[in-house]
């Protein structure tokens, strides 16, 4: 891991991702995909002009260390019956910089922009799809309740139903297993270079290893996130 001083890493926010200037888009995509390449074995680019984050309902946060882009976060805004929803559409940190607290920094930047105003709701739904137990724990930390409630089995309830609806909205062709919220084969040919472990939550590591043993599998998660960014 590369040790960096907080001031040495600078952040850039595009709350409306379609505001990324046209002349910068190819370079941003290259940066994002190069970070993915340090985490995954890939056969094709995950983000591209065809599968693009540069949309009005998306937001992008980039972190730079010198001339190098070292981390990114992509969110998508949607709603369910009037409830604001934030989907973590993608996030990764360059392998040499893992453990630097970059996810929290990017997430706080994005959520301050979304929910930092006085009229913002007191809570919102946060959802994400992952194969990485570290990302599960990071997402769970932001929520007062979450499904699946690893390591416990998912129980029936409104949050379970909301999770399943959001999964169907975002991935209409993907089957979700209601008892675990698992999505089989969600990542296709993507494979981890090194299988991630939390180091702090062995129960979560064990659940991931047992429930979605294939690295192409994923779990779709949703939780109620208190708004701690509003300036009321």
C-alpha positions as CSV (number, residue, x, y, z in Angstrom):
1,X,0.0,0.0,0.0
2,X,1.2,3.5,-0.8
3,X,1.0,5.9,2.2
4,X,-0.4,9.2,1.2
5,X,-1.0,12.4,3.1
6,X,-4.7,13.5,3.0
7,X,-3.8,16.7,1.2
8,X,-1.8,14.8,-1.4
9,X,-5.0,13.3,-2.9
10,X,-7.5,15.6,-4.5
11,X,-11.1,14.9,-5.3
12,X,-13.3,15.9,-8.2
13,X,-17.1,15.6,-8.2
14,X,-19.5,15.6,-11.1
15,X,-22.8,15.5,-9.4
16,X,-24.5,15.3,-12.8
17,X,-22.3,12.9,-14.7
18,X,-23.5,14.1,-18.1
19,X,-21.6,17.4,-17.2
20,X,-18.3,15.6,-17.7
21,X,-17.0,17.5,-20.8
22,X,-17.0,15.5,-24.0
23,X,-13.3,16.0,-24.5
24,X,-12.5,14.4,-21.1
25,X,-14.8,11.4,-21.3
26,X,-12.5,8.9,-23.0
27,X,-9.7,9.7,-20.5
28,X,-12.1,9.3,-17.5
29,X,-13.3,5.9,-18.9
30,X,-9.7,4.9,-19.3
31,X,-8.9,5.9,-15.7
32,X,-11.9,4.0,-14.3
33,X,-11.2,0.9,-16.4
34,X,-7.5,0.9,-15.5
35,X,-8.5,0.9,-11.8
36,X,-10.9,-2.0,-12.4
37,X,-8.0,-3.9,-14.1
38,X,-5.9,-3.8,-10.9
39,X,-8.8,-5.6,-9.1
40,X,-10.3,-7.9,-11.8
41,X,-9.2,-10.1,-14.6
42,X,-11.2,-8.7,-17.5
43,X,-11.8,-9.7,-21.1
44,X,-13.4,-6.4,-22.1
45,X,-13.9,-2.9,-20.8
46,X,-16.6,-2.7,-18.2
47,X,-17.4,1.0,-18.7
48,X,-17.5,2.3,-22.3
49,X,-19.2,4.8,-24.5
50,X,-21.9,2.1,-25.0
51,X,-22.2,1.3,-21.3
52,X,-21.6,4.8,-20.1
53,X,-21.8,6.5,-16.7
54,X,-22.2,10.0,-18.3
55,X,-25.9,10.3,-17.8
56,X,-28.1,12.9,-16.0
57,X,-29.2,10.5,-13.3
58,X,-25.6,9.4,-12.5
59,X,-22.9,11.1,-10.5
60,X,-19.1,10.5,-10.5
61,X,-16.4,11.1,-7.9
62,X,-12.7,10.8,-8.9
63,X,-9.7,10.9,-6.6
64,X,-6.3,11.9,-8.0
65,X,-2.8,11.4,-6.6
66,X,-0.6,13.6,-8.7
67,X,-1.4,12.8,-12.3
68,X,-2.8,9.4,-11.5
69,X,-6.5,8.6,-10.9
70,X,-6.5,6.3,-7.8
71,X,-10.2,5.7,-7.0
72,X,-13.6,6.3,-8.4
73,X,-17.3,6.2,-7.3
74,X,-20.3,6.1,-9.6
75,X,-23.8,6.5,-8.2
76,X,-27.2,6.4,-9.8
77,X,-30.3,8.3,-8.5
78,X,-33.7,6.7,-8.7
79,X,-36.9,6.5,-6.7
80,X,-39.4,3.9,-5.5
81,X,-42.9,5.2,-4.7
82,X,-41.4,8.6,-3.9
83,X,-38.6,7.3,-1.7
84,X,-35.2,8.6,-2.8
85,X,-32.8,5.8,-3.8
86,X,-29.0,5.9,-4.3
87,X,-27.5,3.0,-6.2
88,X,-23.8,2.5,-5.9
89,X,-23.2,1.7,-9.6
90,X,-19.5,1.2,-9.3
91,X,-16.6,1.9,-7.0
92,X,-13.0,0.7,-6.8
93,X,-9.6,1.8,-5.5
94,X,-6.3,1.2,-7.3
95,X,-4.7,-1.8,-5.7
96,X,-1.7,0.0,-4.3
97,X,-4.0,2.5,-2.4
98,X,-6.4,0.1,-0.7
99,X,-7.0,0.7,3.0
100,X,-6.6,4.5,2.7
101,X,-10.3,5.3,3.5
102,X,-11.0,6.5,0.0
103,X,-14.4,4.9,-0.2
104,X,-15.7,6.9,2.8
105,X,-14.2,10.1,1.4
106,X,-15.8,9.6,-2.0
107,X,-19.2,8.5,-0.5
108,X,-19.3,11.5,1.8
109,X,-18.5,13.8,-1.1
110,X,-21.3,12.4,-3.2
111,X,-23.9,12.3,-0.4
112,X,-23.1,15.8,0.8
113,X,-24.0,17.0,-2.7
114,X,-27.1,14.9,-2.8
115,X,-28.5,15.4,0.7
116,X,-26.5,18.2,2.3
117,X,-29.3,20.8,1.9
118,X,-31.7,21.7,4.7
119,X,-34.8,20.3,2.9
120,X,-33.2,16.9,2.3
121,X,-35.1,13.8,3.6
122,X,-34.1,12.4,7.0
123,X,-33.2,9.0,5.4
124,X,-33.0,7.4,2.0
125,X,-32.6,3.9,0.5
126,X,-29.0,2.9,-0.3
127,X,-28.6,-0.1,-2.6
128,X,-25.6,-1.8,-4.2
129,X,-24.6,-5.1,-5.9
130,X,-21.3,-6.7,-5.0
131,X,-19.2,-9.8,-4.9
132,X,-16.9,-8.1,-2.4
133,X,-17.5,-8.6,1.4
134,X,-15.5,-5.4,2.0
135,X,-18.0,-3.4,0.0
136,X,-20.8,-5.1,1.8
137,X,-19.4,-4.1,5.2
138,X,-18.8,-0.5,3.9
139,X,-22.4,-0.2,2.7
140,X,-23.8,-1.8,5.8
141,X,-21.9,0.7,7.9
142,X,-23.9,3.5,6.3
143,X,-27.3,1.9,7.1
144,X,-29.5,1.4,10.2
145,X,-30.8,-1.8,8.7
146,X,-29.9,-3.7,5.6
147,X,-30.8,-6.8,3.6
148,X,-29.5,-9.4,3.3
149,X,-28.6,-9.1,7.0
150,X,-25.4,-11.1,6.8
151,X,-24.8,-13.5,8.5
152,X,-28.5,-14.0,9.3
153,X,-30.8,-15.2,6.6
154,X,-33.0,-12.6,5.0
155,X,-36.5,-12.4,6.6
156,X,-39.7,-11.2,5.0
157,X,-40.5,-7.6,5.3
158,X,-40.8,-4.2,3.5
159,X,-37.1,-3.8,3.1
160,X,-36.8,-7.3,1.5
161,X,-39.6,-6.4,-1.0
162,X,-38.0,-3.0,-1.7
163,X,-34.6,-4.7,-2.3
164,X,-36.2,-7.2,-4.7
165,X,-38.0,-4.4,-6.6
166,X,-34.9,-2.3,-7.0
167,X,-33.0,-5.3,-8.2
168,X,-35.7,-6.0,-10.8
169,X,-35.7,-2.3,-11.9
170,X,-31.9,-2.1,-12.3
171,X,-31.4,-5.6,-13.6
172,X,-34.6,-6.8,-15.2
173,X,-33.0,-9.8,-16.9
174,X,-31.3,-11.0,-13.8
175,X,-32.9,-13.5,-11.4
176,X,-32.5,-12.7,-7.7
177,X,-32.8,-15.4,-5.1
178,X,-35.2,-14.0,-2.5
179,X,-33.8,-15.8,0.5
180,X,-30.2,-14.6,0.0
181,X,-30.6,-11.8,-2.6
182,X,-27.9,-13.6,-4.6
183,X,-27.6,-13.1,-8.4
184,X,-25.9,-16.0,-10.1
185,X,-23.5,-15.2,-12.9
186,X,-24.0,-11.4,-12.6
187,X,-20.4,-10.6,-13.4
188,X,-20.0,-12.8,-16.4
189,X,-16.3,-13.2,-17.3
190,X,-15.0,-10.9,-14.6
191,X,-12.8,-12.6,-12.1
192,X,-10.9,-11.2,-9.0
193,X,-7.2,-11.1,-9.2
194,X,-7.1,-11.6,-5.4
195,X,-10.2,-12.8,-3.5
196,X,-11.1,-9.9,-1.1
197,X,-11.4,-10.4,2.6
198,X,-12.6,-8.0,5.3
199,X,-10.0,-8.9,7.9
200,X,-12.5,-7.6,10.5
201,X,-15.8,-9.5,9.8
202,X,-15.1,-13.2,9.4
203,X,-18.8,-14.0,9.6
204,X,-19.3,-11.9,6.4
205,X,-16.3,-13.4,4.7
206,X,-17.7,-16.9,5.5
207,X,-21.2,-16.0,4.2
208,X,-19.8,-14.8,0.9
209,X,-17.5,-17.8,0.5
210,X,-20.4,-20.2,1.2
211,X,-23.3,-18.4,-0.5
212,X,-21.7,-17.0,-3.6
213,X,-18.6,-19.2,-4.1
214,X,-18.3,-18.4,-7.8
215,X,-16.6,-15.0,-8.3
216,X,-19.1,-14.3,-11.1
217,X,-22.0,-14.4,-8.6
218,X,-23.1,-11.3,-6.7
219,X,-25.4,-10.2,-3.9
220,X,-27.9,-7.3,-4.2
221,X,-28.2,-5.3,-1.0
222,X,-30.5,-2.5,0.2
223,X,-30.7,-0.6,3.4
224,X,-32.2,2.5,5.1
225,X,-29.4,5.1,5.4
226,X,-29.8,8.0,7.9
227,X,-29.1,11.4,6.3
228,X,-26.1,12.6,8.3
229,X,-25.1,15.2,5.7
230,X,-28.1,17.6,5.9
231,X,-27.4,21.1,7.3
232,X,-30.6,21.5,9.2
